[in-house]
Amino acid sequence: MQSLTRFSIIGIPATIGIGIAWVGNRIIKNEKGLKDRELELKFQLNNKFH
């Protein structure tokens, strides 16, 4: 019973924290990829009109 309580006290918040960190990391990576794609599209548009 003590091991279950210890897991509940330590394991559950740690799992939630890792999940939040993973989501934050994915958002940052996606944002960087979108920014790169936006610059690429702007570059292509500028070349098309010049």
C-alpha positions, 0 to 999 in steps of 0.5 A: 500500500505504501508503494502505491501511495509513493507512486501517486505522490511522485509518479503522477505529477512527474508524468503530468510534468513530462506530458506538459513539457512534451506538448510545449516542445512540439509547439515550439518545433511546429512554430519554427517549421511554420516560420521557415515555411513562411519565409520560403513562400515569401522568397518564392513570391518575391522571385516570381514577381521580379 
